[in-house]
Amino acid sequence: MSDHSPSGRPGQVTITLDGVLREVPGGRSLAAALIAIDEPVTRHDRAGRPRAAYCGMGVCFECTVTVDGAPLIRSCQEPVRAGMTVDTTGEEAR
């Protein structure tokens, strides 16, 4: 896949985020790309509170998401790439 979105804007890639196609900046971690599009929530804790990247270096596991069906991926460590499917609802991990 190309590192361009269907709109042809360089540096943008298209991912599927919770079932919706979204354009995000390429060349960074998934967590950083989600923050850049104002979608920082990566999961909810057991009490239902939203969680997002905290340490940004893969230590705390606050930013875990499901990527292409694989659960518990630390989004701060995962490079964003065109075509990836990201689930922040936790449904795929259940």
C-alpha positions in Angstrom: 0.0 0.0 0.0 1.0 3.5 -0.6 2.0 6.0 2.1 -0.6 8.4 0.7 -4.3 8.7 1.3 -6.9 8.4 -1.5 -6.9 12.2 -1.6 -3.3 12.0 -2.6 -2.1 14.2 0.3 1.6 13.2 1.0 2.3 12.2 4.5 -1.3 11.1 5.2 -2.3 7.5 5.4 -5.8 5.9 5.6 -6.6 3.5 8.5 -9.8 2.0 9.7 -10.4 3.3 13.3 -13.3 1.6 15.0 -14.9 0.8 11.7 -14.5 4.2 10.1 -11.9 5.2 7.5 -9.7 8.0 8.8 -6.8 9.9 7.4 -3.9 10.2 9.9 -0.4 11.5 9.6 2.1 8.9 8.6 5.7 8.5 9.8 4.9 8.3 13.5 3.5 6.0 16.1 -0.2 5.1 16.1 -0.7 6.8 19.4 0.8 10.1 18.0 -1.3 9.8 14.9 -4.5 9.4 16.9 -3.6 12.4 19.1 -2.9 14.4 15.9 -6.5 13.8 14.7 -8.0 14.5 18.2 -8.8 10.9 18.9 -6.5 10.2 21.8 -8.7 7.6 23.6 -7.3 4.1 23.0 -9.3 2.1 25.5 -11.6 2.4 28.6 -10.7 1.0 32.1 -13.0 -1.3 34.0 -14.9 1.7 35.4 -15.5 3.0 31.9 -13.1 5.9 32.1 -11.3 6.8 28.9 -7.6 6.0 28.8 -4.9 7.2 26.4 -1.1 7.1 25.9 0.6 8.0 29.2 4.3 7.1 29.2 4.7 7.1 25.4 7.5 4.5 25.6 5.8 1.2 26.0 6.0 0.7 29.7 2.6 1.5 31.1 0.2 -0.3 28.6 -2.4 2.5 28.9 -2.5 2.9 25.1 -3.2 -0.7 24.1 -5.5 -1.3 21.1 -6.3 -4.1 18.8 -4.5 -3.8 15.4 -5.5 -6.1 12.5 -7.1 -8.5 15.0 -4.2 -8.7 17.4 -5.2 -7.5 20.9 -3.0 -5.6 23.4 -0.8 -3.7 20.9 0.9 -0.7 22.5 -0.1 2.1 20.1 2.9 4.2 21.3 5.2 1.5 19.9 3.3 0.6 16.7 4.2 2.5 13.6 1.1 3.8 11.7 0.8 2.3 8.3 -1.8 2.6 5.5 -4.6 0.1 5.6 -4.2 -0.9 9.3 -7.4 -1.7 11.2 -7.5 -0.3 14.7 -10.1 -1.2 17.3 -10.2 0.9 20.5 -13.5 -0.6 21.8 -11.9 -3.9 23.0 -14.6 -5.9 21.2 -12.0 -8.0 19.2 -10.1 -8.9 22.4 -13.2 -10.4 24.1 
